[in-house]
Each structure stands twice: as structure tokens, then as C-alpha cells.
Amino acid sequence: MRKLLTVLIGIGAAIGAALAVLMLRFRRNQERADKVWAAFEAPPLDLEPVQRLTITPLIDARTTGAPLIGEPGVSYLLQTDETRILFDLGLNGRRTTPSPLQHNANILGVDLGAVDAVVISHRHLDHVGGLKAEAGHSFVLPATRLAQGGAPVYVPEPLHHPSADVQLVEGPQRIAPGVATIGPITRALFLMGWTPEQALAVNVAGRGIVLIVGCGHQGVRRLVERAEALFDEPLYGLVGGLHLPVTGSPVERVAGTDRPPWSPLTREDVWATIDYLQAKGFKRVALSPHDSCDWTLSAFEEAWGGDFEVVTVGRRIEFWGNSYGERV
């Protein structure tokens, strides 16, 4: 009994020490991120409008059914009047060949080798193609042409690839007609540490700015404030993840957030996010299920009604200059 007690005390001490180290790192990263945010001056971007934006989810947690494959990662194909952009590279947690990204692209008739650019939102395994890529500060490209430098790959922090044309994004910049990255915004995450993440903005004629987001680790307020500083056009739509898993396991509610384990995300946080986005004028929202729970998805649907949808592989999301267009 005494031996067991000694073991339990040792385990408790080790857990306490680990939490203390994490808290110290978190506080330091938080202070650093706040300083970077306060010092940054976002130069306005003059972004010409596009008449059409189509987003084809290639990887996400939900699909329209077999033979499409769902997984807790993200990869979307963005198509505008002139440009095709691959946003994020999925997870491929089982390391299959072909990867779920390539498999779904084949099913949906998407030629991944024909994209004009690749944008990686942030260096987490479910966005760069797996744990090995994340650990190696790299990414996995699904098409030979891309891997051979056939299109630029825009990254928010230094990432390496043996042959791709890697372009480090250090601030907001136009990357295609009507399309810009709003630049990396860094968040101090409790478990995952220092996390720079970029999002895309597309100016849809007669509508305004549509934001395409990977996980939303930046925090919704800083995402919106950055976009407001960059563009004169109103904020119109948001597509992607906001990392709001308020139900489910405690790990899901803590991992990827700036909250310690004893203060996880709550339903009140979700309603506050909804109130904030509605106050900022967002007319349409398509939320990713890869990092938000069913309860959150239902809350967003209640708030936006028919102007809300769950990002689903096999179902395109369309924004038109003069009308919504048909959601297929």
C-alpha cells in the first residue's frame, strides 16, 4: 500500500511539473503573440473583385457518402474566374496510397496537378499531410507537378520541401486576381504552443470579402480585425474551421485552443462567437466539422438558418457576384 501511494505521489508530481512547464511556455508565448499583434500594421490591400468563387471540399470530416473518404483534416479547392488554389493538404492518418485527398479528387474529377497555387494555413498534421510532415516542418503534395515546383506553395512559417516552390508569407499579400492571404496571425495554444496561421480572403463582386479559414487558431476577433484593416469591402462570408469542440472528450475541448485543461471551451463561447460574427455582418457561414462538434454546428445553423451549411466533401460551396448560385 505504501509503495502504491509512493507511485501515485510520483505520478501526481510529474503531472504537476508538466503542467507548470506548459503554463510557463503558454504565458511566454501569449505575451510574445500579443506584442507581435500590437506592433503589426496591416497595409490596406486593393483587391479586385471576382464574379464567382467555388469551394470544393476535398478533405473534411463529413462526406456525401461512399466512395468518398472523410477524415479529420482539411483540404479545399478554390476556383475563381481565373485561378485554382489548393488550400491545405489533409491528414492521411493511415498513410494510404493514394491518399484520401488524391482518392477524393479522382472521384470528384479534380486534377490536382493543374492547380495554380497551394496555400497551407498552418503546420498541424491535419493540414500538411500527416504527423511525419508536421514533425519535419514539411508537407506532402499530392501531385508530381506540384512537387516539382510547378506551382508556388505559400506557407505561414518556414517549411521545407525537396523540390516544391516554397514561398514564405510574412504579411498580407495578393496571390491571385481577387485573392489574398491576410498573412500569418500567431496564437499561443496551451498544448500545441506557438502557432502561426494564415487565412485567405476573396473579394466577390457585389457581395464582399469571403474568408477561407483552416482551423481559426488565430482567434475569430483577430481574424476579423485583420480583414477589416485590409479591405474596404464588407465582410460577407466565412468558410472553414473555427475550432469550437465544446462537447465530446476533454482532450478535444482543450487541444488546439488557448485554454488550459481546467478551463475548456463552453457553449457560451460558441454563442459569443456567433453573436460577434453576426454583429460584423457575415451573411453566409460554412463551418468545418473537422474541429467543431455537432452541437456547435447546430448552434450555427440555428443562427444563420438557410445561409449556413456544414462543409461536406462532395458538396460544392458557391458564391456568385449577382446571386448565391445553386449549392450542388
VOPAGU-2260 file (C-alpha; in pm, 1 decimal, decimal comma):
REM VOPAGU-2260
SITE   aa  ch    i         X         Y         Z
SITE  MET   A    0       0,0       0,0       0,0
SITE  ARG   A    1     280,9     236,6      94,5
SITE  LYS   A    2     459,1     152,0    -231,7
SITE  LEU   A    3     143,6     225,6    -433,4
SITE  LEU   A    4      98,2     555,9    -253,8
SITE  THR   A    5     457,2     649,3    -333,7
SITE  VAL   A    6     399,2     570,3    -703,2
SITE  LEU   A    7      80,0     775,1    -710,8
SITE  ILE   A    8     251,7    1070,0    -545,3
SITE  GLY   A    9     531,3    1046,4    -800,6
SITE  ILE   A   10     286,8    1039,6   -1090,0
SITE  GLY   A   11      99,1    1337,0    -946,4
SITE  ALA   A   12     422,8    1530,9    -902,9
SITE  ALA   A   13     525,3    1455,7   -1262,6
SITE  ILE   A   14     187,4    1570,6   -1396,9
SITE  GLY   A   15     204,9    1884,7   -1186,5
SITE  ALA   A   16     554,9    1963,3   -1312,3
SITE  ALA   A   17     449,2    1907,6   -1674,5
SITE  LEU   A   18     150,2    2139,0   -1633,6
SITE  ALA   A   19     372,9    2402,7   -1474,4
SITE  VAL   A   20     611,8    2387,7   -1770,4
SITE  LEU   A   21     322,6    2408,7   -2017,2
SITE  MET   A   22     173,9    2705,0   -1830,8
SITE  LEU   A   23     507,5    2888,4   -1826,3
SITE  ARG   A   24     555,4    2829,9   -2200,6
SITE  PHE   A   25     196,3    2932,5   -2265,9
SITE  ARG   A   26     228,5    3260,8   -2077,3
SITE  ARG   A   27     552,8    3348,0   -2254,5
SITE  ASN   A   28     408,1    3265,8   -2595,9
SITE  GLN   A   29      93,2    3460,2   -2512,6
SITE  GLU   A   30     292,0    3771,1   -2425,0
SITE  ARG   A   31     500,4    3733,3   -2739,3
SITE  ALA   A   32     194,5    3687,7   -2961,1
SITE  ASP   A   33      25,4    3992,4   -2808,7
SITE  LYS   A   34     335,8    4203,4   -2874,6
SITE  VAL   A   35     358,5    4087,0   -3236,1
SITE  TRP   A   36     -10,4    4162,4   -3287,8
SITE  ALA   A   37      13,8    4508,8   -3132,2
SITE  ALA   A   38     322,7    4600,5   -3336,2
SITE  PHE   A   39     190,1    4484,8   -3672,9
SITE  GLU   A   40      49,1    4745,1   -3909,8
SITE  ALA   A   41    -158,6    4590,7   -4186,0
SITE  PRO   A   42    -122,3    4787,5   -4511,3
SITE  PRO   A   43    -456,4    4816,0   -4697,0
SITE  LEU   A   44    -493,5    4579,6   -4992,8
SITE  ASP   A   45    -674,8    4681,0   -5309,5
SITE  LEU   A   46    -828,9    4351,2   -5415,8
SITE  GLU   A   47   -1012,2    4342,2   -5747,8
SITE  PRO   A   48   -1347,6    4158,5   -5742,2
SITE  VAL   A   49   -1416,1    3816,2   -5892,5
SITE  GLN   A   50   -1752,4    3719,0   -6034,0
SITE  ARG   A   51   -1752,1    3366,4   -5896,1
SITE  LEU   A   52   -1594,2    3168,9   -5612,9
SITE  THR   A   53   -1643,4    2792,5   -5592,6
SITE  ILE   A   54   -1505,9    2592,9   -5299,7
SITE  THR   A   55   -1486,0    2215,7   -5346,3
SITE  PRO   A   56   -1410,4    2038,2   -5016,0
SITE  LEU   A   57   -1170,8    1751,6   -5089,2
SITE  ILE   A   58   -1096,0    1657,2   -4728,9
SITE  ASP   A   59   -1311,4    1710,7   -4420,5
SITE  ALA   A   60   -1479,4    1500,4   -4155,0
SITE  ARG   A   61   -1809,8    1464,1   -4342,9
SITE  THR   A   62   -1881,8    1339,9   -4693,6
SITE  THR   A   63   -2193,3    1290,9   -4903,7
SITE  GLY   A   64   -2125,4     915,2   -4883,9
SITE  ALA   A   65   -1918,4     634,8   -5034,7
SITE  PRO   A   66   -1690,8     610,8   -5221,1
SITE  LEU   A   67   -1571,0     947,1   -5084,1
SITE  ILE   A   68   -1347,4     926,9   -4775,5
SITE  GLY   A   69   -1383,3    1154,1   -4474,1
SITE  GLU   A   70   -1111,3    1225,4   -4220,2
SITE  PRO   A   71   -1045,4    1489,3   -3950,5
SITE  GLY   A   72    -839,7    1714,7   -4174,5
SITE  VAL   A   73    -884,3    1990,8   -4429,2
SITE  SER   A   74    -822,3    2038,2   -4799,3
SITE  TYR   A   75   -1033,1    2261,8   -5023,2
SITE  LEU   A   76   -1006,2    2350,8   -5391,0
SITE  LEU   A   77   -1083,1    2717,4   -5453,0
SITE  GLN   A   78   -1180,6    2822,6   -5804,1
SITE  THR   A   79   -1232,1    3184,7   -5908,8
SITE  ASP   A   80   -1275,3    3340,2   -6251,6
SITE  GLU   A   81    -910,1    3275,9   -6339,4
SITE  THR   A   82    -742,5    3075,9   -6063,2
SITE  ARG   A   83    -741,8    2733,1   -5894,8
SITE  ILE   A   84    -591,3    2720,3   -5545,8
SITE  LEU   A   85    -546,3    2413,8   -5325,9
SITE  PHE   A   86    -595,4    2518,5   -4963,5
SITE  ASP   A   87    -434,6    2273,5   -4717,6
SITE  LEU   A   88    -335,0    1910,6   -4773,3
SITE  GLY   A   89    -540,4    1693,4   -4539,1
SITE  LEU   A   90    -418,3    1431,0   -4291,7
SITE  ASN   A   91    -379,5    1083,4   -4445,6
SITE  GLY   A   92    -358,5     939,6   -4094,2
SITE  ARG   A   93    -332,7     582,3   -4224,1
SITE  ARG   A   94     -65,3     670,2   -4482,2
SITE  THR   A   95    -257,6     510,5   -4766,8
SITE  THR   A   96    -169,0     524,8   -5134,0
SITE  PRO   A   97    -342,1     701,0   -5289,8
SITE  SER   A   98    -409,9     936,5   -5001,0
SITE  PRO   A   99    -771,2    1025,8   -4916,0
SITE  LEU   A  100    -703,4    1364,9   -5078,1
SITE  GLN   A  101    -596,1    1208,9   -5408,0
SITE  HIS   A  102    -873,6     948,5   -5388,2
SITE  ASN   A  103   -1147,2    1208,3   -5336,5
SITE  ALA   A  104   -1001,5    1433,1   -5606,3
SITE  ASN   A  105   -1014,6    1142,3   -5851,3
SITE  ILE   A  106   -1377,0    1065,9   -5760,1
SITE  LEU   A  107   -1476,3    1432,0   -5798,5
SITE  GLY   A  108   -1286,6    1478,6   -6125,6
SITE  VAL   A  109   -1036,1    1727,6   -5982,6
SITE  ASP   A  110    -690,9    1741,5   -6145,8
SITE  LEU   A  111    -463,4    1832,3   -5854,5
SITE  GLY   A  112    -170,6    1873,9   -6089,8
SITE  ALA   A  113    -347,1    2163,3   -6262,3
SITE  VAL   A  114    -379,5    2399,0   -5966,2
SITE  ASP   A  115    -213,2    2739,6   -5989,3
SITE  ALA   A  116    -104,1    2762,5   -5624,8
SITE  VAL   A  117    -110,1    2581,7   -5292,2
SITE  VAL   A  118    -174,4    2758,0   -4961,2
SITE  ILE   A  119    -100,9    2592,8   -4626,9
SITE  SER   A  120    -290,5    2752,8   -4340,5
SITE  HIS   A  121     -65,6    2622,6   -4061,1
SITE  ARG   A  122     175,6    2342,4   -3969,8
SITE  HIS   A  123     -52,9    2094,5   -3798,5
SITE  LEU   A  124     -64,2    1733,4   -3913,4
SITE  ASP   A  125    -425,3    1752,3   -4037,0
SITE  HIS   A  126    -333,3    2034,1   -4276,2
SITE  VAL   A  127      12,8    1934,3   -4405,3
SITE  GLY   A  128     -46,8    1566,5   -4485,5
SITE  GLY   A  129      38,9    1383,2   -4165,7
SITE  LEU   A  130     242,0    1363,8   -3845,5
SITE  LYS   A  131     572,7    1294,9   -4021,7
SITE  ALA   A  132     532,8    1610,6   -4230,2
SITE  GLU   A  133     442,4    1820,7   -3925,5
SITE  ALA   A  134     736,5    1689,1   -3723,8
SITE  GLY   A  135     972,5    1750,0   -4015,5
SITE  HIS   A  136     849,6    2105,3   -4078,4
SITE  SER   A  137     739,3    1992,7   -4422,8
SITE  PHE   A  138     427,0    1897,0   -4619,7
SITE  VAL   A  139     308,4    1626,8   -4856,9
SITE  LEU   A  140     199,3    1735,2   -5204,7
SITE  PRO   A  141     -50,0    1507,6   -5380,9
SITE  ALA   A  142      63,2    1566,5   -5739,4
SITE  THR   A  143     401,1    1522,0   -5908,6
SITE  ARG   A  144     377,2    1852,4   -6094,4
SITE  LEU   A  145     331,9    2041,9   -5769,1
SITE  ALA   A  146     619,5    1859,0   -5603,4
SITE  GLN   A  147     844,6    1952,2   -5894,9
SITE  GLY   A  148     787,8    2323,0   -5842,0
SITE  GLY   A  149     500,2    2357,0   -6085,4
SITE  ALA   A  150     309,1    2598,8   -5861,1
SITE  PRO   A  151     405,4    2815,1   -5562,3
SITE  VAL   A  152     329,8    2681,8   -5214,6
SITE  TYR   A  153     253,6    2966,7   -4973,2
SITE  VAL   A  154     343,6    2882,1   -4611,8
SITE  PRO   A  155     296,6    3083,9   -4288,3
SITE  GLU   A  156     624,7    2977,0   -4128,6
SITE  PRO   A  157     949,9    2826,6   -4261,9
SITE  LEU   A  158     865,3    2484,4   -4407,8
SITE  HIS   A  159    1087,1    2269,5   -4625,5
SITE  HIS   A  160    1029,6    2052,0   -4928,6
SITE  PRO   A  161    1295,1    1892,7   -5150,8
SITE  SER   A  162    1159,3    2028,1   -5477,5
SITE  ALA   A  163     847,5    2243,8   -5434,9
SITE  ASP   A  164     847,6    2620,0   -5492,9
SITE  VAL   A  165     803,5    2724,6   -5129,0
SITE  GLN   A  166     706,9    3088,2   -5068,8
SITE  LEU   A  167     722,0    3216,7   -4709,8
SITE  VAL   A  168     434,1    3454,2   -4631,1
SITE  GLU   A  169     538,0    3722,4   -4383,8
SITE  GLY   A  170     239,3    3954,0   -4418,1
SITE  PRO   A  171     -79,1    4017,1   -4613,9
SITE  GLN   A  172     -32,1    3984,7   -4989,2
SITE  ARG   A  173    -228,3    3935,3   -5308,5
SITE  ILE   A  174    -158,6    3590,3   -5451,4
SITE  ALA   A  175    -402,4    3585,0   -5745,4
SITE  PRO   A  176    -665,5    3811,8   -5904,1
SITE  GLY   A  177    -922,3    3876,0   -5633,9
SITE  VAL   A  178    -746,3    3650,2   -5380,5
SITE  ALA   A  179    -514,8    3743,1   -5093,5
SITE  THR   A  180    -366,0    3585,8   -4785,8
SITE  ILE   A  181    -433,0    3801,9   -4481,8
SITE  GLY   A  182     -90,5    3697,4   -4353,3
SITE  PRO   A  183       8,1    3485,4   -4054,2
SITE  ILE   A  184    -153,2    3564,2   -3719,6
SITE  THR   A  185       8,0    3384,9   -3429,1
SITE  ARG   A  186    -182,1    3233,5   -3137,7
SITE  ALA   A  187     -36,0    3086,1   -2822,1
SITE  LEU   A  188    -201,9    2744,7   -2781,7
SITE  PHE   A  189    -177,9    2575,2   -2443,5
SITE  LEU   A  190     -77,2    2229,3   -2566,9
SITE  MET   A  191      43,7    2295,9   -2921,6
SITE  GLY   A  192     247,7    2606,5   -2849,2
SITE  TRP   A  193     338,3    2883,8   -3092,8
SITE  THR   A  194     104,9    2857,0   -3393,1
SITE  PRO   A  195     115,3    3098,0   -3689,4
SITE  GLU   A  196    -186,3    3055,5   -3917,8
SITE  GLN   A  197    -293,6    3233,0   -4234,2
SITE  ALA   A  198    -637,5    3256,0   -4395,3
SITE  LEU   A  199    -743,6    3355,1   -4745,4
SITE  ALA   A  200    -971,9    3639,3   -4848,8
SITE  VAL   A  201   -1163,4    3653,5   -5178,6
SITE  ASN   A  202   -1344,9    3966,2   -5295,7
SITE  VAL   A  203   -1671,5    3854,5   -5457,6
SITE  ALA   A  204   -1824,1    4127,3   -5673,8
SITE  GLY   A  205   -2126,9    4292,4   -5519,7
SITE  ARG   A  206   -2101,5    4079,8   -5205,4
SITE  GLY   A  207   -1777,5    4149,6   -5024,4
SITE  ILE   A  208   -1498,0    3953,4   -4862,2
SITE  VAL   A  209   -1523,9    3578,2   -4814,4
SITE  LEU   A  210   -1272,6    3435,3   -4564,2
SITE  ILE   A  211   -1142,4    3080,4   -4606,9
SITE  VAL   A  212   -1004,8    2951,6   -4277,6
SITE  GLY   A  213    -814,7    2635,4   -4182,1
SITE  CYS   A  214    -871,9    2595,6   -3807,0
SITE  GLY   A  215    -921,6    2950,1   -3685,6
SITE  HIS   A  216    -642,8    2918,2   -3430,1
SITE  GLN   A  217    -583,9    3290,6   -3484,9
SITE  GLY   A  218    -900,0    3362,9   -3284,2
SITE  VAL   A  219   -1210,8    3492,2   -3456,1
SITE  ARG   A  220   -1164,2    3850,7   -3337,5
SITE  ARG   A  221    -813,2    3884,3   -3473,8
SITE  LEU   A  222    -918,1    3719,0   -3799,0
SITE  VAL   A  223   -1195,5    3971,8   -3842,2
SITE  GLU   A  224    -994,5    4271,2   -3724,1
SITE  ARG   A  225    -714,9    4188,9   -3969,4
SITE  ALA   A  226    -962,9    4158,6   -4258,0
SITE  GLU   A  227   -1134,8    4485,1   -4163,0
SITE  ALA   A  228    -798,1    4661,9   -4159,2
SITE  LEU   A  229    -700,5    4524,4   -4500,4
SITE  PHE   A  230   -1014,9    4570,9   -4710,1
SITE  ASP   A  231   -1269,3    4843,6   -4773,6
SITE  GLU   A  232   -1528,8    4588,3   -4883,0
SITE  PRO   A  233   -1773,5    4448,3   -4623,8
SITE  LEU   A  234   -1720,2    4106,4   -4470,9
SITE  TYR   A  235   -1967,6    3869,3   -4630,7
SITE  GLY   A  236   -1885,9    3500,4   -4583,5
SITE  LEU   A  237   -1671,9    3258,5   -4384,4
SITE  VAL   A  238   -1583,9    2903,9   -4488,7
SITE  GLY   A  239   -1374,2    2659,7   -4285,5
SITE  GLY   A  240   -1284,3    2575,7   -3927,1
SITE  LEU   A  241   -1314,2    2781,5   -3609,1
SITE  HIS   A  242   -1212,7    2508,0   -3364,1
SITE  LEU   A  243   -1518,2    2501,9   -3138,4
SITE  PRO   A  244   -1544,5    2144,4   -2999,5
SITE  VAL   A  245   -1746,6    2218,5   -2685,2
SITE  THR   A  246   -1883,7    1865,0   -2642,3
SITE  GLY   A  247   -1704,1    1532,4   -2656,5
SITE  SER   A  248   -1384,2    1431,8   -2480,9
SITE  PRO   A  249   -1190,9    1680,0   -2262,9
SITE  VAL   A  250    -889,1    1635,7   -2492,4
SITE  GLU   A  251   -1087,3    1763,2   -2791,4
SITE  ARG   A  252   -1204,5    2061,4   -2589,2
SITE  VAL   A  253    -850,8    2159,0   -2487,9
SITE  ALA   A  254    -622,0    2054,3   -2775,1
SITE  GLY   A  255    -580,2    2331,8   -3027,0
SITE  THR   A  256    -721,6    2606,3   -2803,7
SITE  ASP   A  257    -565,0    2872,6   -2587,5
SITE  ARG   A  258    -738,7    2726,6   -2281,6
SITE  PRO   A  259    -576,5    2518,8   -2005,3
SITE  PRO   A  260    -741,7    2182,8   -1921,4
SITE  TRP   A  261    -925,4    2328,0   -1621,3
SITE  SER   A  262   -1093,7    2596,6   -1834,0
SITE  PRO   A  263   -1218,3    2435,8   -2160,0
SITE  LEU   A  264   -1437,4    2590,9   -2427,4
SITE  THR   A  265   -1807,6    2618,3   -2339,9
SITE  ARG   A  266   -2140,1    2667,8   -2512,7
SITE  GLU   A  267   -2125,3    3031,6   -2401,8
SITE  ASP   A  268   -1805,1    3070,6   -2605,1
SITE  VAL   A  269   -1987,0    2941,5   -2913,1
SITE  TRP   A  270   -2279,4    3179,8   -2868,8
SITE  ALA   A  271   -2034,7    3467,9   -2816,2
SITE  THR   A  272   -1862,0    3375,5   -3143,5
SITE  ILE   A  273   -2195,0    3363,4   -3325,6
SITE  ASP   A  274   -2303,4    3700,0   -3182,9
SITE  TYR   A  275   -1970,9    3853,5   -3283,9
SITE  LEU   A  276   -1982,0    3725,5   -3644,2
SITE  GLN   A  277   -2342,2    3838,1   -3687,4
SITE  ALA   A  278   -2260,8    4181,3   -3547,3
SITE  LYS   A  279   -1980,3    4206,8   -3803,0
SITE  GLY   A  280   -2226,9    4142,8   -4084,9
SITE  PHE   A  281   -2139,1    3791,7   -4202,6
SITE  LYS   A  282   -2425,9    3679,5   -4426,3
SITE  ARG   A  283   -2315,7    3322,2   -4503,4
SITE  VAL   A  284   -2117,3    3071,6   -4299,5
SITE  ALA   A  285   -1999,2    2721,2   -4389,3
SITE  LEU   A  286   -1838,3    2561,0   -4084,9
SITE  SER   A  287   -1597,8    2267,3   -4096,3
SITE  PRO   A  288   -1691,1    1964,4   -3883,0
SITE  HIS   A  289   -1328,2    1852,1   -3857,7
SITE  ASP   A  290   -1271,8    2064,4   -3546,8
SITE  SER   A  291   -1621,3    2162,4   -3427,6
SITE  CYS   A  292   -1874,5    1933,2   -3261,0
SITE  ASP   A  293   -2230,4    1857,1   -3369,9
SITE  TRP   A  294   -2370,2    2086,4   -3100,7
SITE  THR   A  295   -2170,8    2379,3   -3238,4
SITE  LEU   A  296   -2279,3    2303,8   -3593,5
SITE  SER   A  297   -2643,0    2300,7   -3479,6
SITE  ALA   A  298   -2599,5    2632,2   -3296,9
SITE  PHE   A  299   -2458,1    2795,0   -3611,3
SITE  GLU   A  300   -2743,0    2652,1   -3817,5
SITE  GLU   A  301   -2994,4    2794,2   -3571,6
SITE  ALA   A  302   -2828,9    3136,1   -3602,6
SITE  TRP   A  303   -2793,7    3153,1   -3983,8
SITE  GLY   A  304   -3072,2    2922,4   -4099,0
SITE  GLY   A  305   -3059,7    2861,6   -4473,3
SITE  ASP   A  306   -2744,2    3069,8   -4505,5
SITE  PHE   A  307   -2547,1    2814,0   -4303,1
SITE  GLU   A  308   -2407,0    2483,7   -4422,2
SITE  VAL   A  309   -2169,5    2218,5   -4292,7
SITE  VAL   A  310   -1858,2    2180,1   -4505,4
SITE  THR   A  311   -1903,3    1839,7   -4669,9
SITE  VAL   A  312   -1680,6    1654,3   -4915,6
SITE  GLY   A  313   -1880,4    1608,8   -5234,7
SITE  ARG   A  314   -2085,1    1928,1   -5197,8
SITE  ARG   A  315   -1957,6    2248,2   -5354,8
SITE  ILE   A  316   -1998,0    2588,7   -5189,2
SITE  GLU   A  317   -2057,7    2870,1   -5438,0
SITE  PHE   A  318   -2054,9    3247,4   -5415,7
SITE  TRP   A  319   -2171,6    3446,5   -5716,6
SITE  GLY   A  320   -2136,0    3814,4   -5789,1
SITE  ASN   A  321   -2506,3    3861,9   -5858,7
SITE  SER   A  322   -2669,4    3567,3   -5677,7
SITE  TYR   A  323   -2587,5    3283,9   -5441,0
SITE  GLY   A  324   -2589,9    3032,8   -5719,4
SITE  GLU   A  325   -2701,0    2676,7   -5671,1
SITE  ARG   A  326   -2530,9    2476,7   -5396,1
SITE  VAL   A  327   -2454,9    2141,4   -5551,6
